[in-house]
Amino acid sequence: MTATQDTSTPATACCSPLVREPLAADEARRLAASFKALADPARLRLLSLIASHQGGEACVCDLTEPVELSQPTVSHHLKVLTDAGLLTREQRGKWAHYSVVPQALDALGDVLRTAHRSAGSGTCC
């Protein structure tokens, strides 16, 4: 065993839920709702714009021009992403400011990962 290996976590604990065992129906519905929220090009672009915006947050007023959509349409897309738990919303005066929920995106990525690879090892856990 090398110094970088961790034997405290069994291999099955770090691998994706899809690889470990079939998803329960309620978990599949929850995940599908999150993926559905991301399955729209405008929403995916909005999420990317917010995540890459200075400070990791953006006002709805800063998002309409880059996606070339009206403010009500952008607000609708942002509501869908917020309802899916992918964004948080903070009202400041008349404008809403949005931030990405990193844990929500990480959780979606983790579900799709077939194996957790140790740094440089190329093996699961």
C-alpha positions as CSV (number, residue, x, y, z in Angstrom):
1,M,0.0,0.0,0.0
2,T,1.3,3.5,-0.9
3,A,1.0,6.5,1.3
4,T,-1.7,8.0,-0.9
5,Q,-4.1,5.1,-0.7
6,D,-7.0,5.3,1.8
7,T,-8.3,2.0,3.0
8,S,-10.8,3.5,5.4
9,T,-13.5,3.8,2.7
10,P,-14.6,0.7,0.8
11,A,-14.5,0.9,-3.0
12,T,-18.3,0.7,-3.2
13,A,-18.7,3.8,-1.0
14,C,-17.0,6.1,-3.4
15,C,-18.4,4.8,-6.7
16,S,-21.5,6.4,-8.3
17,P,-24.9,5.3,-7.2
18,L,-25.6,4.2,-10.7
19,V,-22.7,1.8,-10.5
20,R,-23.3,0.6,-6.9
21,E,-27.0,-0.2,-7.2
22,P,-30.1,0.7,-9.1
23,L,-31.6,4.1,-8.1
24,A,-34.8,4.0,-6.1
25,A,-37.9,5.4,-7.9
26,D,-38.0,8.6,-5.8
27,E,-34.3,9.3,-6.2
28,A,-34.7,8.8,-10.0
29,R,-37.6,11.3,-10.1
30,R,-35.6,13.9,-8.1
31,L,-32.5,13.5,-10.3
32,A,-34.6,13.6,-13.5
33,A,-36.1,16.9,-12.4
34,S,-32.6,18.4,-11.9
35,F,-31.4,17.1,-15.2
36,K,-34.5,18.2,-17.0
37,A,-33.9,21.7,-15.6
38,L,-30.5,21.6,-17.3
39,A,-31.7,20.1,-20.5
40,D,-32.6,23.5,-22.0
41,P,-29.8,25.4,-23.8
42,A,-30.9,28.7,-22.4
43,R,-30.9,27.4,-18.8
44,L,-27.6,25.7,-19.3
45,R,-26.1,28.9,-20.6
46,L,-27.6,31.0,-17.8
47,L,-26.1,28.6,-15.2
48,S,-22.7,28.9,-16.9
49,L,-23.0,32.7,-17.1
50,I,-23.8,32.9,-13.4
51,A,-21.1,30.4,-12.3
52,S,-18.5,32.3,-14.3
53,H,-19.7,35.8,-13.4
54,Q,-17.5,37.9,-11.1
55,G,-18.1,36.8,-7.5
56,G,-20.0,33.7,-8.6
57,E,-23.3,35.6,-8.7
58,A,-25.3,37.6,-11.2
59,C,-28.2,40.0,-11.3
60,V,-31.0,39.0,-13.7
61,C,-30.4,42.4,-15.3
62,D,-26.9,41.2,-16.3
63,L,-28.3,38.0,-17.9
64,T,-30.8,39.1,-20.5
65,E,-28.4,40.6,-23.1
66,P,-26.0,37.6,-23.2
67,V,-28.7,35.1,-23.9
68,E,-30.7,37.5,-26.1
69,L,-34.0,36.8,-24.3
70,S,-36.5,39.1,-22.6
71,Q,-36.3,39.7,-18.9
72,P,-39.5,37.7,-18.2
73,T,-38.2,34.7,-20.2
74,V,-34.9,34.8,-18.4
75,S,-36.7,35.1,-15.0
76,H,-38.8,32.1,-15.9
77,H,-35.6,30.0,-16.7
78,L,-34.0,31.2,-13.5
79,K,-37.0,30.1,-11.5
80,V,-36.9,26.7,-13.0
81,L,-33.2,26.4,-12.1
82,T,-33.9,27.7,-8.6
83,D,-36.8,25.3,-8.1
84,A,-34.5,22.5,-9.1
85,G,-32.1,23.5,-6.3
86,L,-29.3,24.5,-8.8
87,L,-29.4,28.2,-8.0
88,T,-30.1,30.4,-5.0
89,R,-32.0,33.7,-5.3
90,E,-31.5,36.8,-3.2
91,Q,-33.7,39.9,-3.7
92,R,-31.9,43.2,-3.5
93,G,-34.2,46.1,-4.1
94,K,-36.0,45.5,-7.3
95,W,-33.5,43.1,-8.8
96,A,-32.9,39.4,-8.0
97,H,-29.4,38.1,-7.7
98,Y,-28.6,34.4,-8.4
99,S,-25.8,32.1,-7.3
100,V,-24.9,28.5,-8.3
101,V,-25.3,25.8,-5.6
102,P,-22.0,24.0,-6.1
103,Q,-23.1,21.0,-4.0
104,A,-26.1,20.4,-6.3
105,L,-23.9,20.4,-9.4
106,D,-21.4,18.2,-7.7
107,A,-24.1,15.7,-6.8
108,L,-25.4,15.5,-10.4
109,G,-21.9,14.9,-11.6
110,D,-21.2,12.3,-9.0
111,V,-24.3,10.3,-10.1
112,L,-23.0,10.1,-13.6
113,R,-19.4,9.2,-12.7
114,T,-18.8,5.5,-13.2
115,A,-15.9,5.4,-10.7
116,H,-14.0,7.7,-8.4
117,R,-10.4,7.8,-9.4
118,S,-7.6,8.3,-7.0
119,A,-5.2,11.1,-8.0
120,G,-2.9,9.6,-10.6
121,S,-3.8,6.0,-9.9
122,G,-6.4,5.4,-12.6
123,T,-8.2,3.0,-10.4
124,C,-11.5,3.2,-8.5
125,C,-10.8,4.4,-4.9
